[in-house]
Amino acid sequence: MTERVVLAYSGGLDTSVAIGWIAEETGAEVIAVAVDVGQGGEDLDVIRKRALACGAVEAEVADAKDEFADEYCLPALKANALYMDRYPLVSALSRPTIVKHLVAAAQKHGASVVAHGCTGKGNDQVRFEAGISSLAPELKCIAPVRDYAMTRDKAIAFCEAKDLPIVTTKKSPYSIDQNVFGRAVETGFLEDIWNAPIEDVYEYTENPATPRDADEVVISFRKGVPVAIDGQPVTVLQAIQQLNERAGAQGIGRIDMVEDRLVGIKSREIYEAPGAIALITAHQELENVTVERELARYKRQVEQRWAELVYDGLWFSPLKRALDGFINEANEHVSGDIRMVMHGGRAVVNGRRSEESLYDFNLATYDTGDTFDQSLSKGFIEIFGMSSKMAAKRDLAK
């Protein structure tokens, strides 16, 4: 029986060439799987037909935009997930979504191998292969670019020799990955970390320095889930899409950072995530109003670890799964409305309301009617500072 390989297929040059390349190198039949996570571009049916024209024995396409938003972006929002306190895990979140469809296709078609188009220097090879091994340990993984040295010039030569239906003329100076949660740009002149990004790098956001009127928005949450924008009900996908447009028009969500890759190198990355940053900003502020102090303090530690696990490709790990339970519990009372002004590249919260609020006006006010018993503070301070006071006495006596 001929071996079958499931290939993560984008429709571009590298993965189109990989269909024939894998067949020649391994003698296997190739099944192409393309997953729409809101990256835009070509119609899924066009991509499916191209895969077949390039030699795939089967080609599957999946519209996974709602799945991606509900099952991957939403947990990240509940976790306020920002790797290195800045990056909202744009690419890292899409990989387990794609992995799930690759594994399902492999099991459906009796494939024993899954292939992807990652290089040997990036994080995505780990995300794909660690995810696949967690869901289906029996599957093997190959990466033609990494394992068979399938360089771009070799890919173009192969494409021309086989007369494949792929345009190979102009190559973008950047490496770009995008989905509905954001856009990642790297390589080219950006690899010199002294070079400032130019406006041509950006697509999801307008220049924040351009004069324009501010945009005020009210985002409503129920148990950490965005459910309405300006009073109009939305799905999670619609919330991201609408805020991509509105926050993007204000230049919100541009990130220029040197990040620590899992493989041990530092890499300069440009990100655009207007909807993600607007939603996380609103969600964080609603948590400030509704989450008890000790829980909030501990959750911030969990958020960092959760983001690291997802960045490192461990979406399906036991620890990530356990932390999800904690994060969902911590979001149980995160319901209410956040009013936010979006302008000049910033999303600034200026209003909060919630029936689950822990803010008590009568305790917080300094005016008449204050219900906080200030006479209790003196004794509290004495006891709270006792251990430091005793240590200071000892140290000063030396």
Secondary structure, DSSP 4 states (H G I P E B T S, - for coil): ---EEEEE--SSHHHHHHHHHHHHHH--EEEEEEEESS--SS-HHHHHHHHHHTT-SEEEEEE-HHHHIIIIIHHHHHTT--BTTTB--HHHHHHHHHHHHHHHHHHHHT-SEEE----SSSSHHHHHHHHHHHH-TT-EEE-HHHHS---HHHHHHHHHHHT-S---S---SSEEEEETTEEEEESGGGGSTTSPPPGGG-SSS--TTS----EEEEEEEETTEEEEETTEE--HHHHHHHHHHHHHHTTTTEEEEEEE-TTS-EEEEEEE-HHHHHHHHHHHHHHHHHS-HHHHHHHHHHHHHHHHHHHTT-TTSHHHHHHHHHHHHHTTT--EEEEEEEETTEEEEEEEE-TT----HHHH--STT----GGGHHHHHHHHTHHHHHHHHHHHT-
